[in-house]
Amino acid sequence: MAKITIDASLCTGCGLCAAGCPEVFEMGSDNLAVVKSDKSCDCDLKQVASECPVEAIKVE
């Protein structure tokens, strides 16, 4: 599994990542995205990261 990081200082809470890959991302209590699981998923994580409007998601 890839290493996924979210820069909370950039995240605007739009929810595109959580909608695109709910197995990995969720919206936290502060309405910012968090990684809920780094286990395997069927999502294209690089695609989800590229759709982040503020480039807050990094996939390594």
PDB file of N, CA, C, O and CB in Angstrom:
ATOM      1  N   MET A   1       0.845  -1.192   0.000  1.00  0.00           N
ATOM      2  CA  MET A   1       0.000   0.000   0.000  1.00  0.00           C
ATOM      3  C   MET A   1       0.881   1.243   0.000  1.00  0.00           C
ATOM      4  O   MET A   1       1.940   1.278   0.627  1.00  0.00           O
ATOM      5  CB  MET A   1      -0.957   0.005   1.224  1.00  0.00           C
ATOM      6  N   ALA A   2       0.433   2.227  -0.696  1.00  0.00           N
ATOM      7  CA  ALA A   2       1.154   3.492  -0.779  1.00  0.00           C
ATOM      8  C   ALA A   2       1.053   4.266   0.526  1.00  0.00           C
ATOM      9  O   ALA A   2       0.116   4.083   1.303  1.00  0.00           O
ATOM     10  CB  ALA A   2       0.619   4.336  -1.931  1.00  0.00           C
ATOM     11  N   LYS A   3       2.031   5.129   0.753  1.00  0.00           N
ATOM     12  CA  LYS A   3       1.968   6.025   1.901  1.00  0.00           C
ATOM     13  C   LYS A   3       1.158   7.251   1.490  1.00  0.00           C
ATOM     14  O   LYS A   3       1.461   7.902   0.490  1.00  0.00           O
ATOM     15  CB  LYS A   3       3.405   6.427   2.399  1.00  0.00           C
ATOM     16  N   ILE A   4       0.127   7.557   2.275  1.00  0.00           N
ATOM     17  CA  ILE A   4      -0.787   8.658   1.955  1.00  0.00           C
ATOM     18  C   ILE A   4      -0.678   9.712   3.045  1.00  0.00           C
ATOM     19  O   ILE A   4      -0.780   9.397   4.231  1.00  0.00           O
ATOM     20  CB  ILE A   4      -2.260   8.154   1.816  1.00  0.00           C
ATOM     21  N   THR A   5      -0.473  10.944   2.652  1.00  0.00           N
ATOM     22  CA  THR A   5      -0.455  12.043   3.617  1.00  0.00           C
ATOM     23  C   THR A   5      -1.375  13.153   3.132  1.00  0.00           C
ATOM     24  O   THR A   5      -1.532  13.389   1.934  1.00  0.00           O
ATOM     25  CB  THR A   5       0.988  12.580   3.826  1.00  0.00           C
ATOM     26  N   ILE A   6      -1.972  13.819   4.100  1.00  0.00           N
ATOM     27  CA  ILE A   6      -2.831  14.970   3.810  1.00  0.00           C
ATOM     28  C   ILE A   6      -2.274  16.157   4.576  1.00  0.00           C
ATOM     29  O   ILE A   6      -2.086  16.083   5.791  1.00  0.00           O
ATOM     30  CB  ILE A   6      -4.334  14.693   4.199  1.00  0.00           C
ATOM     31  N   ASP A   7      -2.011  17.238   3.880  1.00  0.00           N
ATOM     32  CA  ASP A   7      -1.545  18.467   4.514  1.00  0.00           C
ATOM     33  C   ASP A   7      -2.778  19.221   5.013  1.00  0.00           C
ATOM     34  O   ASP A   7      -3.477  19.875   4.239  1.00  0.00           O
ATOM     35  CB  ASP A   7      -0.692  19.348   3.516  1.00  0.00           C
ATOM     36  N   ALA A   8      -3.029  19.118   6.312  1.00  0.00           N
ATOM     37  CA  ALA A   8      -4.222  19.738   6.904  1.00  0.00           C
ATOM     38  C   ALA A   8      -4.214  21.252   6.751  1.00  0.00           C
ATOM     39  O   ALA A   8      -5.275  21.877   6.752  1.00  0.00           O
ATOM     40  CB  ALA A   8      -4.325  19.375   8.378  1.00  0.00           C
ATOM     41  N   SER A   9      -3.044  21.845   6.621  1.00  0.00           N
ATOM     42  CA  SER A   9      -2.985  23.298   6.458  1.00  0.00           C
ATOM     43  C   SER A   9      -3.480  23.731   5.079  1.00  0.00           C
ATOM     44  O   SER A   9      -3.825  24.895   4.876  1.00  0.00           O
ATOM     45  CB  SER A   9      -1.558  23.795   6.677  1.00  0.00           C
ATOM     46  N   LEU A  10      -3.514  22.789   4.131  1.00  0.00           N
ATOM     47  CA  LEU A  10      -4.022  23.094   2.788  1.00  0.00           C
ATOM     48  C   LEU A  10      -5.459  22.650   2.576  1.00  0.00           C
ATOM     49  O   LEU A  10      -6.191  23.260   1.797  1.00  0.00           O
ATOM     50  CB  LEU A  10      -3.148  22.445   1.752  1.00  0.00           C
ATOM     51  N   CYS A  11      -5.870  21.584   3.267  1.00  0.00           N
ATOM     52  CA  CYS A  11      -7.194  20.995   3.055  1.00  0.00           C
ATOM     53  C   CYS A  11      -8.299  22.020   3.324  1.00  0.00           C
ATOM     54  O   CYS A  11      -8.288  22.725   4.333  1.00  0.00           O
ATOM     55  CB  CYS A  11      -7.384  19.762   3.960  1.00  0.00           C
ATOM     56  N   THR A  12      -9.253  22.077   2.386  1.00  0.00           N
ATOM     57  CA  THR A  12     -10.385  22.996   2.527  1.00  0.00           C
ATOM     58  C   THR A  12     -11.656  22.282   2.959  1.00  0.00           C
ATOM     59  O   THR A  12     -12.679  22.923   3.197  1.00  0.00           O
ATOM     60  CB  THR A  12     -10.631  23.722   1.223  1.00  0.00           C
ATOM     61  N   GLY A  13     -11.595  20.950   3.062  1.00  0.00           N
ATOM     62  CA  GLY A  13     -12.765  20.181   3.481  1.00  0.00           C
ATOM     63  C   GLY A  13     -13.803  19.991   2.402  1.00  0.00           C
ATOM     64  O   GLY A  13     -14.985  19.834   2.706  1.00  0.00           O
ATOM     65  N   CYS A  14     -13.390  20.000   1.144  1.00  0.00           N
ATOM     66  CA  CYS A  14     -14.350  19.874   0.045  1.00  0.00           C
ATOM     67  C   CYS A  14     -14.973  18.482  -0.027  1.00  0.00           C
ATOM     68  O   CYS A  14     -16.095  18.331  -0.510  1.00  0.00           O
ATOM     69  CB  CYS A  14     -13.671  20.196  -1.274  1.00  0.00           C
ATOM     70  N   GLY A  15     -14.252  17.460   0.452  1.00  0.00           N
ATOM     71  CA  GLY A  15     -14.801  16.112   0.486  1.00  0.00           C
ATOM     72  C   GLY A  15     -14.635  15.283  -0.776  1.00  0.00           C
ATOM     73  O   GLY A  15     -15.135  14.160  -0.835  1.00  0.00           O
ATOM     74  N   LEU A  16     -13.947  15.804  -1.788  1.00  0.00           N
ATOM     75  CA  LEU A  16     -13.767  15.039  -3.024  1.00  0.00           C
ATOM     76  C   LEU A  16     -13.028  13.727  -2.783  1.00  0.00           C
ATOM     77  O   LEU A  16     -13.351  12.710  -3.396  1.00  0.00           O
ATOM     78  CB  LEU A  16     -13.012  15.871  -4.049  1.00  0.00           C
ATOM     79  N   CYS A  17     -12.044  13.746  -1.898  1.00  0.00           N
ATOM     80  CA  CYS A  17     -11.282  12.521  -1.638  1.00  0.00           C
ATOM     81  C   CYS A  17     -12.150  11.468  -0.951  1.00  0.00           C
ATOM     82  O   CYS A  17     -12.106  10.292  -1.310  1.00  0.00           O
ATOM     83  CB  CYS A  17     -10.048  12.830  -0.775  1.00  0.00           C
ATOM     84  N   ALA A  18     -12.933  11.889   0.030  1.00  0.00           N
ATOM     85  CA  ALA A  18     -13.809  10.951   0.747  1.00  0.00           C
ATOM     86  C   ALA A  18     -14.878  10.391  -0.188  1.00  0.00           C
ATOM     87  O   ALA A  18     -15.267   9.230  -0.059  1.00  0.00           O
ATOM     88  CB  ALA A  18     -14.473  11.645   1.958  1.00  0.00           C
ATOM     89  N   ALA A  19     -15.349  11.198  -1.116  1.00  0.00           N
ATOM     90  CA  ALA A  19     -16.328  10.719  -2.091  1.00  0.00           C
ATOM     91  C   ALA A  19     -15.671   9.782  -3.101  1.00  0.00           C
ATOM     92  O   ALA A  19     -16.278   8.803  -3.534  1.00  0.00           O
ATOM     93  CB  ALA A  19     -16.991  11.903  -2.818  1.00  0.00           C
ATOM     94  N   GLY A  20     -14.431  10.087  -3.473  1.00  0.00           N
ATOM     95  CA  GLY A  20     -13.731   9.292  -4.470  1.00  0.00           C
ATOM     96  C   GLY A  20     -13.189   7.983  -3.953  1.00  0.00           C
ATOM     97  O   GLY A  20     -13.066   7.021  -4.712  1.00  0.00           O
ATOM     98  N   CYS A  21     -12.860   7.927  -2.674  1.00  0.00           N
ATOM     99  CA  CYS A  21     -12.305   6.697  -2.098  1.00  0.00           C
ATOM    100  C   CYS A  21     -12.660   6.616  -0.608  1.00  0.00           C
ATOM    101  O   CYS A  21     -11.809   6.845   0.251  1.00  0.00           O
ATOM    102  CB  CYS A  21     -10.757   6.644  -2.295  1.00  0.00           C
ATOM    103  N   PRO A  22     -13.914   6.289  -0.314  1.00  0.00           N
ATOM    104  CA  PRO A  22     -14.359   6.248   1.087  1.00  0.00           C
ATOM    105  C   PRO A  22     -13.701   5.152   1.917  1.00  0.00           C
ATOM    106  O   PRO A  22     -13.777   5.178   3.145  1.00  0.00           O
ATOM    107  CB  PRO A  22     -15.842   6.064   1.135  1.00  0.00           C
ATOM    108  N   GLU A  23     -13.051   4.184   1.256  1.00  0.00           N
ATOM    109  CA  GLU A  23     -12.344   3.145   1.998  1.00  0.00           C
ATOM    110  C   GLU A  23     -11.106   3.706   2.688  1.00  0.00           C
ATOM    111  O   GLU A  23     -10.667   3.170   3.706  1.00  0.00           O
ATOM    112  CB  GLU A  23     -11.953   2.001   1.066  1.00  0.00           C
ATOM    113  N   VAL A  24     -10.536   4.788   2.138  1.00  0.00           N
ATOM    114  CA  VAL A  24      -9.277   5.343   2.640  1.00  0.00           C
ATOM    115  C   VAL A  24      -9.474   6.685   3.339  1.00  0.00           C
ATOM    116  O   VAL A  24      -8.852   6.942   4.369  1.00  0.00           O
ATOM    117  CB  VAL A  24      -8.290   5.503   1.499  1.00  0.00           C
ATOM    118  N   PHE A  25     -10.333   7.542   2.789  1.00  0.00           N
ATOM    119  CA  PHE A  25     -10.488   8.894   3.317  1.00  0.00           C
ATOM    120  C   PHE A  25     -11.843   9.074   3.991  1.00  0.00           C
ATOM    121  O   PHE A  25     -12.838   8.457   3.610  1.00  0.00           O
ATOM    122  CB  PHE A  25     -10.318   9.921   2.201  1.00  0.00           C
ATOM    123  N   GLU A  26     -11.850   9.933   5.001  1.00  0.00           N
ATOM    124  CA  GLU A  26     -13.106  10.357   5.618  1.00  0.00           C
ATOM    125  C   GLU A  26     -12.933  11.796   6.086  1.00  0.00           C
ATOM    126  O   GLU A  26     -11.820  12.315   6.171  1.00  0.00           O
ATOM    127  CB  GLU A  26     -13.509   9.415   6.812  1.00  0.00           C
ATOM    128  N   MET A  27     -14.050  12.418   6.382  1.00  0.00           N
ATOM    129  CA  MET A  27     -14.012  13.781   6.877  1.00  0.00           C
ATOM    130  C   MET A  27     -13.995  13.727   8.401  1.00  0.00           C
ATOM    131  O   MET A  27     -14.845  13.086   9.020  1.00  0.00           O
ATOM    132  CB  MET A  27     -15.226  14.614   6.349  1.00  0.00           C
ATOM    133  N   GLY A  28     -13.023  14.405   8.993  1.00  0.00           N
ATOM    134  CA  GLY A  28     -12.874  14.404  10.438  1.00  0.00           C
ATOM    135  C   GLY A  28     -13.879  15.324  11.112  1.00  0.00           C
ATOM    136  O   GLY A  28     -14.677  15.986  10.449  1.00  0.00           O
ATOM    137  N   SER A  29     -13.830  15.354  12.430  1.00  0.00           N
ATOM    138  CA  SER A  29     -14.762  16.182  13.206  1.00  0.00           C
ATOM    139  C   SER A  29     -14.574  17.672  12.928  1.00  0.00           C
ATOM    140  O   SER A  29     -15.480  18.472  13.163  1.00  0.00           O
ATOM    141  CB  SER A  29     -14.585  15.914  14.697  1.00  0.00           C
ATOM    142  N   ASP A  30     -13.397  18.038  12.427  1.00  0.00           N
ATOM    143  CA  ASP A  30     -13.131  19.435  12.068  1.00  0.00           C
ATOM    144  C   ASP A  30     -13.471  19.712  10.594  1.00  0.00           C
ATOM    145  O   ASP A  30     -13.146  20.773  10.062  1.00  0.00           O
ATOM    146  CB  ASP A  30     -11.655  19.779  12.341  1.00  0.00           C
ATOM    147  N   ASN A  31     -14.131  18.740   9.947  1.00  0.00           N
ATOM    148  CA  ASN A  31     -14.530  18.822   8.534  1.00  0.00           C
ATOM    149  C   ASN A  31     -13.351  18.870   7.574  1.00  0.00           C
ATOM    150  O   ASN A  31     -13.495  19.328   6.440  1.00  0.00           O
ATOM    151  CB  ASN A  31     -15.387  20.037   8.318  1.00  0.00           C
ATOM    152  N   LEU A  32     -12.190  18.405   8.012  1.00  0.00           N
ATOM    153  CA  LEU A  32     -11.040  18.269   7.130  1.00  0.00           C
ATOM    154  C   LEU A  32     -10.816  16.786   6.860  1.00  0.00           C
ATOM    155  O   LEU A  32     -11.178  15.939   7.677  1.00  0.00           O
ATOM    156  CB  LEU A  32      -9.767  18.928   7.752  1.00  0.00           C
ATOM    157  N   ALA A  33     -10.226  16.479   5.723  1.00  0.00           N
ATOM    158  CA  ALA A  33     -10.000  15.090   5.338  1.00  0.00           C
ATOM    159  C   ALA A  33      -8.941  14.441   6.223  1.00  0.00           C
ATOM    160  O   ALA A  33      -7.966  15.076   6.626  1.00  0.00           O
ATOM    161  CB  ALA A  33      -9.582  15.007   3.869  1.00  0.00           C
ATOM    162  N   VAL A  34      -9.156  13.171   6.511  1.00  0.00           N
ATOM    163  CA  VAL A  34      -8.178  12.360   7.232  1.00  0.00           C
ATOM    164  C   VAL A  34      -8.080  10.999   6.548  1.00  0.00           C
ATOM    165  O   VAL A  34      -9.013  10.546   5.885  1.00  0.00           O
ATOM    166  CB  VAL A  34      -8.571  12.204   8.739  1.00  0.00           C
ATOM    167  N   VAL A  35      -6.930  10.363   6.728  1.00  0.00           N
ATOM    168  CA  VAL A  35      -6.747   8.999   6.224  1.00  0.00           C
ATOM    169  C   VAL A  35      -7.279   8.065   7.289  1.00  0.00           C
ATOM    170  O   VAL A  35      -6.757   8.027   8.403  1.00  0.00           O
ATOM    171  CB  VAL A  35      -5.236   8.686   5.885  1.00  0.00           C
ATOM    172  N   LYS A  36      -8.314   7.310   6.957  1.00  0.00           N
ATOM    173  CA  LYS A  36      -8.894   6.408   7.958  1.00  0.00           C
ATOM    174  C   LYS A  36      -8.303   5.015   7.865  1.00  0.00           C
ATOM    175  O   LYS A  36      -8.368   4.249   8.827  1.00  0.00           O
ATOM    176  CB  LYS A  36     -10.404   6.337   7.795  1.00  0.00           C
ATOM    177  N   SER A  37      -7.729   4.676   6.720  1.00  0.00           N
ATOM    178  CA  SER A  37      -7.134   3.353   6.553  1.00  0.00           C
ATOM    179  C   SER A  37      -6.065   3.433   5.483  1.00  0.00           C
ATOM    180  O   SER A  37      -6.251   4.076   4.449  1.00  0.00           O
ATOM    181  CB  SER A  37      -8.206   2.292   6.186  1.00  0.00           C
ATOM    182  N   ASP A  38      -4.946   2.776   5.737  1.00  0.00           N
ATOM    183  CA  ASP A  38      -3.907   2.726   4.705  1.00  0.00           C
ATOM    184  C   ASP A  38      -3.780   1.310   4.142  1.00  0.00           C
ATOM    185  O   ASP A  38      -2.754   0.933   3.577  1.00  0.00           O
ATOM    186  CB  ASP A  38      -2.551   3.198   5.277  1.00  0.00           C
ATOM    187  N   LYS A  39      -4.853   0.545   4.315  1.00  0.00           N
ATOM    188  CA  LYS A  39      -4.871  -0.813   3.775  1.00  0.00           C
ATOM    189  C   LYS A  39      -5.245  -0.769   2.298  1.00  0.00           C
ATOM    190  O   LYS A  39      -5.681   0.264   1.789  1.00  0.00           O
ATOM    191  CB  LYS A  39      -5.863  -1.710   4.565  1.00  0.00           C
ATOM    192  N   SER A  40      -5.076  -1.869   1.631  1.00  0.00           N
ATOM    193  CA  SER A  40      -5.389  -1.950   0.210  1.00  0.00           C
ATOM    194  C   SER A  40      -6.835  -1.556  -0.074  1.00  0.00           C
ATOM    195  O   SER A  40      -7.741  -1.816   0.718  1.00  0.00           O
ATOM    196  CB  SER A  40      -5.125  -3.355  -0.305  1.00  0.00           C
ATOM    197  N   CYS A  41      -7.016  -0.933  -1.208  1.00  0.00           N
ATOM    198  CA  CYS A  41      -8.356  -0.567  -1.657  1.00  0.00           C
ATOM    199  C   CYS A  41      -8.405  -0.703  -3.171  1.00  0.00           C
ATOM    200  O   CYS A  41      -7.388  -0.935  -3.824  1.00  0.00           O
ATOM    201  CB  CYS A  41      -8.732   0.885  -1.209  1.00  0.00           C
ATOM    202  N   ASP A  42      -9.589  -0.557  -3.707  1.00  0.00           N
ATOM    203  CA  ASP A  42      -9.764  -0.653  -5.156  1.00  0.00           C
ATOM    204  C   ASP A  42      -9.693   0.711  -5.833  1.00  0.00           C
ATOM    205  O   ASP A  42      -9.896   0.816  -7.043  1.00  0.00           O
ATOM    206  CB  ASP A  42     -11.090  -1.316  -5.478  1.00  0.00           C
ATOM    207  N   CYS A  43      -9.411   1.739  -5.071  1.00  0.00           N
ATOM    208  CA  CYS A  43      -9.378   3.100  -5.601  1.00  0.00           C
ATOM    209  C   CYS A  43      -8.062   3.372  -6.329  1.00  0.00           C
ATOM    210  O   CYS A  43      -7.037   2.751  -6.048  1.00  0.00           O
ATOM    211  CB  CYS A  43      -9.577   4.118  -4.470  1.00  0.00           C
ATOM    212  N   ASP A  44      -8.115   4.295  -7.252  1.00  0.00           N
ATOM    213  CA  ASP A  44      -6.907   4.812  -7.885  1.00  0.00           C
ATOM    214  C   ASP A  44      -6.477   6.022  -7.050  1.00  0.00           C
ATOM    215  O   ASP A  44      -6.923   7.144  -7.291  1.00  0.00           O
ATOM    216  CB  ASP A  44      -7.150   5.199  -9.419  1.00  0.00           C
ATOM    217  N   LEU A  45      -5.608   5.778  -6.068  1.00  0.00           N
ATOM    218  CA  LEU A  45      -5.240   6.828  -5.120  1.00  0.00           C
ATOM    219  C   LEU A  45      -4.555   8.012  -5.785  1.00  0.00           C
ATOM    220  O   LEU A  45      -4.763   9.156  -5.381  1.00  0.00           O
ATOM    221  CB  LEU A  45      -4.340   6.264  -4.058  1.00  0.00           C
ATOM    222  N   LYS A  46      -3.750   7.752  -6.789  1.00  0.00           N
ATOM    223  CA  LYS A  46      -3.092   8.863  -7.483  1.00  0.00           C
ATOM    224  C   LYS A  46      -4.120   9.735  -8.202  1.00  0.00           C
ATOM    225  O   LYS A  46      -3.962  10.954  -8.268  1.00  0.00           O
ATOM    226  CB  LYS A  46      -2.050   8.330  -8.489  1.00  0.00           C
ATOM    227  N   GLN A  47      -5.160   9.123  -8.736  1.00  0.00           N
ATOM    228  CA  GLN A  47      -6.229   9.885  -9.395  1.00  0.00           C
ATOM    229  C   GLN A  47      -6.983  10.726  -8.366  1.00  0.00           C
ATOM    230  O   GLN A  47      -7.257  11.903  -8.599  1.00  0.00           O
ATOM    231  CB  GLN A  47      -7.209   8.932 -10.135  1.00  0.00           C
ATOM    232  N   VAL A  48      -7.316  10.115  -7.226  1.00  0.00           N
ATOM    233  CA  VAL A  48      -8.018  10.851  -6.168  1.00  0.00           C
ATOM    234  C   VAL A  48      -7.164  12.033  -5.720  1.00  0.00           C
ATOM    235  O   VAL A  48      -7.676  13.141  -5.558  1.00  0.00           O
ATOM    236  CB  VAL A  48      -8.340   9.919  -4.959  1.00  0.00           C
ATOM    237  N   ALA A  49      -5.866  11.807  -5.518  1.00  0.00           N
ATOM    238  CA  ALA A  49      -4.969  12.884  -5.098  1.00  0.00           C
ATOM    239  C   ALA A  49      -4.904  13.989  -6.144  1.00  0.00           C
ATOM    240  O   ALA A  49      -4.867  15.170  -5.799  1.00  0.00           O
ATOM    241  CB  ALA A  49      -3.567  12.335  -4.831  1.00  0.00           C
ATOM    242  N   SER A  50      -4.890  13.613  -7.419  1.00  0.00           N
ATOM    243  CA  SER A  50      -4.801  14.620  -8.480  1.00  0.00           C
ATOM    244  C   SER A  50      -6.063  15.468  -8.571  1.00  0.00           C
ATOM    245  O   SER A  50      -6.026  16.587  -9.084  1.00  0.00           O
ATOM    246  CB  SER A  50      -4.538  13.948  -9.819  1.00  0.00           C
ATOM    247  N   GLU A  51      -7.185  14.939  -8.075  1.00  0.00           N
ATOM    248  CA  GLU A  51      -8.445  15.689  -8.110  1.00  0.00           C
ATOM    249  C   GLU A  51      -8.594  16.664  -6.946  1.00  0.00           C
ATOM    250  O   GLU A  51      -9.519  17.477  -6.931  1.00  0.00           O
ATOM    251  CB  GLU A  51      -9.610  14.731  -8.110  1.00  0.00           C
ATOM    252  N   CYS A  52      -7.693  16.587  -5.976  1.00  0.00           N
ATOM    253  CA  CYS A  52      -7.750  17.524  -4.845  1.00  0.00           C
ATOM    254  C   CYS A  52      -7.470  18.928  -5.372  1.00  0.00           C
ATOM    255  O   CYS A  52      -6.406  19.166  -5.945  1.00  0.00           O
ATOM    256  CB  CYS A  52      -6.721  17.130  -3.719  1.00  0.00           C
ATOM    257  N   PRO A  53      -8.404  19.864  -5.191  1.00  0.00           N
ATOM    258  CA  PRO A  53      -8.236  21.193  -5.783  1.00  0.00           C
ATOM    259  C   PRO A  53      -7.094  22.009  -5.186  1.00  0.00           C
ATOM    260  O   PRO A  53      -6.643  22.977  -5.800  1.00  0.00           O
ATOM    261  CB  PRO A  53      -9.501  21.959  -5.639  1.00  0.00           C
ATOM    262  N   VAL A  54      -6.621  21.635  -3.999  1.00  0.00           N
ATOM    263  CA  VAL A  54      -5.533  22.392  -3.365  1.00  0.00           C
ATOM    264  C   VAL A  54      -4.260  21.563  -3.225  1.00  0.00           C
ATOM    265  O   VAL A  54      -3.312  21.981  -2.560  1.00  0.00           O
ATOM    266  CB  VAL A  54      -5.971  22.888  -1.994  1.00  0.00           C
ATOM    267  N   GLU A  55      -4.240  20.382  -3.856  1.00  0.00           N
ATOM    268  CA  GLU A  55      -3.072  19.498  -3.856  1.00  0.00           C
ATOM    269  C   GLU A  55      -2.593  19.165  -2.439  1.00  0.00           C
ATOM    270  O   GLU A  55      -1.393  19.149  -2.167  1.00  0.00           O
ATOM    271  CB  GLU A  55      -1.936  20.141  -4.643  1.00  0.00           C
ATOM    272  N   ALA A  56      -3.552  18.900  -1.541  1.00  0.00           N
ATOM    273  CA  ALA A  56      -3.229  18.589  -0.147  1.00  0.00           C
ATOM    274  C   ALA A  56      -2.865  17.125   0.061  1.00  0.00           C
ATOM    275  O   ALA A  56      -2.318  16.772   1.106  1.00  0.00           O
ATOM    276  CB  ALA A  56      -4.394  18.948   0.741  1.00  0.00           C
ATOM    277  N   ILE A  57      -3.158  16.264  -0.916  1.00  0.00           N
ATOM    278  CA  ILE A  57      -2.944  14.821  -0.762  1.00  0.00           C
ATOM    279  C   ILE A  57      -1.691  14.407  -1.520  1.00  0.00           C
ATOM    280  O   ILE A  57      -1.510  14.738  -2.692  1.00  0.00           O
ATOM    281  CB  ILE A  57      -4.175  14.017  -1.267  1.00  0.00           C
ATOM    282  N   LYS A  58      -0.836  13.678  -0.824  1.00  0.00           N
ATOM    283  CA  LYS A  58       0.370  13.122  -1.440  1.00  0.00           C
ATOM    284  C   LYS A  58       0.318  11.608  -1.328  1.00  0.00           C
ATOM    285  O   LYS A  58       0.002  11.067  -0.268  1.00  0.00           O
ATOM    286  CB  LYS A  58       1.663  13.686  -0.770  1.00  0.00           C
ATOM    287  N   VAL A  59       0.625  10.932  -2.413  1.00  0.00           N
ATOM    288  CA  VAL A  59       0.673   9.463  -2.445  1.00  0.00           C
ATOM    289  C   VAL A  59       2.081   9.073  -2.872  1.00  0.00           C
ATOM    290  O   VAL A  59       2.554   9.455  -3.943  1.00  0.00           O
ATOM    291  CB  VAL A  59      -0.419   8.855  -3.426  1.00  0.00           C
ATOM    292  N   GLU A  60       2.739   8.302  -2.009  1.00  0.00           N
ATOM    293  CA  GLU A  60       4.121   7.873  -2.312  1.00  0.00           C
ATOM    294  C   GLU A  60       4.177   6.374  -2.438  1.00  0.00           C
ATOM    295  O   GLU A  60       5.245   5.816  -2.690  1.00  0.00           O
ATOM    296  CB  GLU A  60       5.107   8.348  -1.224  1.00  0.00           C
TER     297      GLU A  60
END
